Amino acid sequence: MTIREKQEEWERNYLSPYASLSCESRGRDREEPQCDLRPIYQRDRDRIIHSKSFRRLKDKTQVFLSPEGDHYRTRLTHTLEVAQNARTIARALRINEDLTEAIALGHDLGHTPFGHAGERALSKALWELEQKRLSDAGLQDTQEYRERLFQQDGEHRMMFRHNEQSIRVVERLEKKGKGLNLTWEVRDGIRNHRSDGTPSTMEGMVVRFADKIAYINHDIDDAIRAGIISESDLPAECTQVLGDTTRNRINTLIHDIVNQSEGKGSICMSDSALSAMRKLREYMFRHVYTNPVAKGEEVRAEEMIRQLFEYYYEHPLELPEEYVHMIEEGEQTETIVCDYIAGMTDSFAVHTFTSLFVPKAWHG
């Protein structure tokens, strides 16, 4: 037996009956020889870590744009904290740690520069472009117009979603158009990590919870560090259930998930812990995520992303060669422009905007 086969046998003998076994994966879109050392999900985890999109996460905003300080989270440190929380839960429940970690490490690969501000800007740009197309076609007052632009509750549709872009990164954009050829289970977990997602595996369910546990608590920590809030400002009804420090809250939430999910075929939380976590998230939206002090620069960031989109949509031949090639192959120009901008780091987006729109000094 190869080392990989021995590890697969260990999984069959040790892991929970609800775990996703490496030897039972639905496989990759393109078949390839198995590694003699690593099971299939471990290879996916390694491919993500070695990808360019993973390395770029170090210079992408989590909450605070270009913070002055070394200890604020970036999209990369957020990703690592999600992976750590998810692995702790996975090990305790005896489900597949490699699959769990691969999903966690890949879940935000498609995030834009400047965090959700960049996501909103690209979504709005796509929405306005679609609105113009439908209007030019004389469809303003039709059912098709409403269905393509609005959700059932009347809200504008999010036309750019970072989870779907993460899938596009691993399937299409990495390796110069070849993608990473990840397994079906990893891609399913990445696509469904959002609150409205429905992961098909226990491991994907774990990451979906671990993402929330990580960002709520580390965003509280960063907001306290920034002087936006203090620990005593947090709702007492939440801290009484979850704890009065970041460490205690994470510890409480992870223990709650493990205790509530052990021996079950789904990942769940107690009503009290889930309610406290949701109320803490609502508090963060009111006092941090929409705080004009913390988010004051986001308006400028969104405007910058919008202008970059408009420029490259009107001048697609100025995109890098590999993106121009995808347009020539028949991909929509707006899709490729989003691919290029979403892949930018914060600093590269600023540099690109500056080179395109800010006058340069003349040197005689």
C-alpha positions in Angstrom: 0.0 0.0 0.0 1.1 3.6 -0.7 1.2 6.1 2.1 -1.9 7.7 0.6 -3.7 4.4 0.6 -2.7 3.9 4.3 -4.1 7.3 5.1 -7.3 6.6 3.3 -7.6 3.4 5.3 -7.1 5.3 8.5 -9.9 7.7 7.5 -12.3 4.7 6.9 -11.4 3.2 10.3 -11.3 6.3 12.4 -13.5 9.2 11.0 -17.1 9.7 11.8 -19.7 8.0 9.6 -20.7 11.5 8.6 -17.3 12.5 7.4 -16.3 12.9 3.8 -13.8 10.2 3.0 -11.0 11.1 0.6 -11.5 7.8 -1.3 -15.2 8.6 -1.9 -14.7 12.1 -3.4 -16.8 12.9 -6.5 -13.5 13.8 -8.0 -12.2 16.5 -10.3 -13.5 17.9 -13.5 -10.3 16.7 -15.2 -9.1 13.3 -14.1 -5.4 13.1 -13.1 -3.2 10.5 -11.4 -3.4 10.1 -7.6 -0.5 11.2 -5.5 1.3 8.4 -3.7 1.7 10.5 -0.5 -1.3 12.8 -0.2 -5.0 12.1 -0.2 -7.1 14.1 -2.6 -8.3 16.8 -0.2 -4.8 17.4 1.1 -3.6 18.0 -2.5 -6.4 20.6 -2.9 -5.3 22.3 0.3 -1.8 22.5 -0.9 -2.8 23.8 -4.3 -4.7 26.7 -2.7 -1.8 27.7 -0.5 0.6 27.7 -3.4 -1.8 29.8 -5.6 -1.2 33.4 -6.5 -4.7 34.4 -5.4 -4.0 33.1 -1.9 -0.8 35.1 -1.6 -2.6 38.3 -2.7 -5.0 38.0 0.3 -2.2 39.5 2.5 -2.9 42.9 0.9 -6.7 42.9 0.8 -8.9 44.7 3.3 -10.8 42.8 6.0 -12.6 45.6 7.8 -10.3 48.7 8.0 -8.9 50.1 4.8 -5.1 50.4 4.9 -4.9 50.6 8.7 -1.9 52.2 10.3 -0.8 49.4 12.5 0.7 45.9 12.1 -1.9 44.0 14.1 -5.1 44.7 12.2 -6.5 41.7 10.3 -6.2 41.4 6.5 -8.1 39.1 4.3 -5.3 36.6 4.7 -5.2 36.6 8.5 -9.0 36.3 8.5 -8.7 33.2 6.3 -6.1 31.6 8.6 -8.3 32.2 11.6 -11.3 30.7 9.9 -9.1 27.6 9.0 -7.9 27.3 12.6 -11.5 27.5 14.0 -12.7 25.0 11.4 -10.0 22.5 12.0 -10.6 22.6 15.7 -14.2 21.7 15.2 -13.5 19.1 12.5 -11.0 17.3 14.6 -13.3 17.2 17.6 -16.2 15.8 15.5 -13.9 13.4 13.7 -14.7 14.7 10.2 -12.2 15.3 7.4 -9.7 18.0 8.5 -8.0 18.2 5.1 -11.3 18.9 3.3 -12.3 21.4 6.0 -9.0 23.3 5.8 -9.1 23.4 2.0 -12.5 24.9 2.0 -11.5 27.4 4.6 -8.3 28.5 2.9 -10.2 28.9 -0.4 -13.4 30.5 0.7 -12.3 34.2 0.1 -10.0 33.8 -2.9 -12.4 35.8 -5.0 -12.7 38.8 -2.6 -12.1 42.2 -4.1 -9.7 44.9 -3.0 -11.2 47.0 -0.2 -13.3 44.2 1.2 -17.1 44.4 0.8 -16.8 48.0 -0.5 -15.1 46.6 -3.6 -17.7 43.9 -3.9 -20.5 46.5 -3.7 -18.8 48.7 -6.3 -18.5 45.9 -8.8 -22.0 44.6 -8.2 -23.4 48.1 -8.7 -21.3 48.6 -11.9 -22.7 45.3 -13.3 -26.2 46.2 -12.2 -26.1 49.6 -14.0 -24.7 48.0 -17.1 -27.5 45.4 -17.2 -30.1 48.1 -16.5 -28.8 50.2 -19.5 -28.9 47.1 -21.8 -32.5 46.3 -20.8 -33.6 49.9 -21.1 -32.0 50.2 -24.5 -33.9 47.1 -25.6 -37.2 48.7 -24.4 -37.8 46.3 -21.5 -38.1 48.8 -18.7 -41.7 47.8 -17.6 -41.5 44.1 -18.2 -41.4 41.1 -15.9 -38.0 40.2 -17.5 -36.6 43.6 -16.4 -37.7 43.1 -12.8 -36.5 39.5 -12.6 -33.1 40.3 -13.9 -32.5 43.4 -11.8 -34.5 42.9 -8.5 -34.9 40.2 -5.9 -38.4 39.2 -4.7 -38.2 41.7 -1.8 -37.6 44.5 -4.2 -33.9 44.9 -3.3 -31.3 45.2 -6.1 -29.7 42.0 -7.1 -26.0 41.4 -6.1 -24.5 40.8 -9.5 -21.0 40.3 -8.2 -20.6 37.8 -5.3 -17.3 37.0 -3.8 -18.1 33.4 -3.2 -19.0 32.8 -6.9 -15.8 34.7 -7.8 -13.8 32.4 -5.6 -15.2 29.5 -7.6 -14.2 31.3 -10.8 -10.7 31.8 -9.5 -10.1 28.1 -8.8 -11.9 26.8 -11.9 -10.9 29.4 -14.5 -8.4 32.1 -13.5 -5.6 30.4 -11.7 -2.8 28.7 -13.7 -3.4 31.0 -16.7 -6.9 29.7 -17.5 -6.4 26.1 -16.4 -7.7 26.6 -12.8 -6.6 24.5 -9.9 -8.8 21.5 -10.8 -10.0 21.1 -7.3 -12.4 18.4 -6.1 -16.2 18.8 -6.2 -16.5 18.8 -2.4 -14.0 21.7 -2.0 -15.7 23.8 -4.6 -19.1 23.1 -3.1 -17.9 24.3 0.3 -16.3 27.4 -1.1 -19.5 28.3 -3.1 -21.8 27.8 -0.1 -19.8 29.4 2.7 -22.1 32.4 2.8 -25.1 32.6 5.2 -27.5 31.8 2.4 -25.5 28.8 1.3 -26.3 25.1 1.8 -23.1 23.1 1.8 -23.4 19.5 0.8 -20.8 18.2 3.3 -20.3 18.4 7.0 -17.0 20.0 6.4 -18.6 22.7 4.3 -21.1 23.3 7.1 -18.3 23.7 9.6 -16.5 26.4 7.5 -19.8 28.3 7.1 -20.0 28.6 10.9 -16.3 29.1 11.4 -16.3 32.0 9.1 -18.9 33.9 11.2 -17.2 33.0 14.5 -13.9 34.3 13.1 -15.0 37.6 11.5 -17.4 38.7 14.3 -14.9 38.2 17.0 -11.7 39.4 15.3 -13.6 42.4 13.9 -14.6 43.2 17.5 -10.9 42.9 18.5 -9.8 45.2 15.7 -12.6 47.7 16.4 -11.6 47.9 20.1 -7.9 48.3 19.0 -9.0 51.2 16.7 -11.0 52.9 19.5 -14.3 52.5 17.7 -15.9 50.6 20.5 -14.9 49.2 23.9 -15.5 45.7 25.4 -18.0 47.3 27.8 -20.0 48.6 24.9 -21.0 45.1 23.7 -24.5 44.0 24.5 -24.6 42.4 28.0 -27.2 39.9 26.8 -24.5 38.6 24.4 -21.4 38.7 26.6 -23.3 36.9 29.4 -23.9 34.0 27.1 -20.6 34.0 25.1 -18.1 35.6 27.3 -16.4 39.0 27.9 -13.2 38.5 25.9 -12.5 37.5 22.3 -10.8 34.4 23.5 -13.8 33.4 25.7 -16.4 34.0 23.0 -14.5 31.9 20.4 -14.0 29.2 23.0 -17.7 29.2 23.9 -18.9 29.1 20.3 -16.6 26.3 19.2 -17.5 24.2 22.3 -21.2 24.9 21.6 -21.0 23.7 18.0 -19.1 20.5 19.0 -21.5 19.7 21.8 -24.6 20.3 19.7 -23.3 18.5 16.6 -21.5 15.4 18.0 -23.0 12.2 16.7 -25.3 14.1 14.3 -25.3 14.4 10.5 -25.4 18.2 10.5 -23.6 21.1 12.2 -25.7 23.1 14.6 -25.7 25.5 17.6 -27.8 25.8 20.7 -30.6 28.4 20.5 -29.0 30.6 23.1 -25.5 30.7 21.5 -26.9 31.2 18.0 -29.2 34.0 19.2 -26.3 35.7 21.0 -24.0 35.4 18.0 -26.6 36.9 15.7 -27.3 39.8 18.1 -23.5 40.5 18.3 -23.4 40.5 14.5 -26.3 43.0 14.4 -24.4 45.2 16.9 -21.3 45.1 14.7 -23.3 46.2 11.6 -24.8 49.1 13.5 -21.7 50.3 15.3 -18.7 49.2 13.2 -19.5 48.0 9.7 -21.5 51.1 8.9 -19.7 53.4 11.3 -18.7 56.6 9.4 -15.4 56.9 11.4 -14.4 53.3 10.6 -15.8 53.2 7.1 -15.3 56.8 6.0 -12.9 56.0 3.2 -15.1 53.3 1.7 -17.0 55.9 -0.5 -13.7 56.8 -2.1 -12.7 53.2 -2.5 -16.0 52.4 -4.2 -15.7 55.3 -6.5 -12.2 54.2 -7.4 -13.3 50.7 -8.3 -16.2 52.1 -10.3 -13.9 54.2 -12.4 -11.5 51.3 -12.9 -14.4 49.2 -14.1 -15.7 51.9 -16.5 -12.2 52.5 -17.9 -11.4 48.9 -18.6 -14.8 48.1 -20.0 -14.3 50.9 -22.5 -10.7 50.0 -23.2 -10.5 46.2 -22.9 -7.4 45.9 -25.0 -5.5 47.6 -22.2 -6.1 44.6 -19.9 -3.2 42.2 -19.5 -2.8 39.8 -22.4 -4.3 36.7 -20.6 -7.5 38.7 -20.0 -7.7 40.0 -23.5 -7.3 36.4 -24.7 -10.3 35.3 -22.7 -12.4 38.1 -24.3 -11.3 36.9 -27.7 -12.4 33.4 -26.7 -15.9 34.7 -26.2 -16.2 35.6 -22.6 -18.2 38.8 -21.8 -16.0 41.9 -21.4 -17.7 42.9 -18.1 -16.9 39.5 -16.6 -13.3 39.7 -17.5 -13.0 43.3 -16.3 -14.4 42.1 -12.9 -11.9 39.2 -12.9 -9.0 41.6 -13.3 -10.2 44.2 -10.8 -11.3 41.6 -8.2 -7.9 40.0 -8.4 -6.1 43.3 -7.5 -4.7 43.9 -4.0 -5.6 47.2 -2.3 -2.2 48.7 -3.1 -2.2 47.6 -6.8 -5.7 49.0 -7.3 -4.5 52.4 -5.9 -1.4 52.2 -8.1 -3.4 51.4 -11.2 -6.0 54.1 -10.5 -3.1 56.6 -10.0 -1.4 55.7 -13.2 -4.6 56.0 -15.2 -6.2 59.1 -13.7 -3.7 61.2 -11.7 -1.5 63.5 -13.7 2.2 62.8 -13.6 4.9 65.4 -12.9 6.7 66.5 -16.1 10.4 66.0 -16.1 12.3 68.0 -18.7 
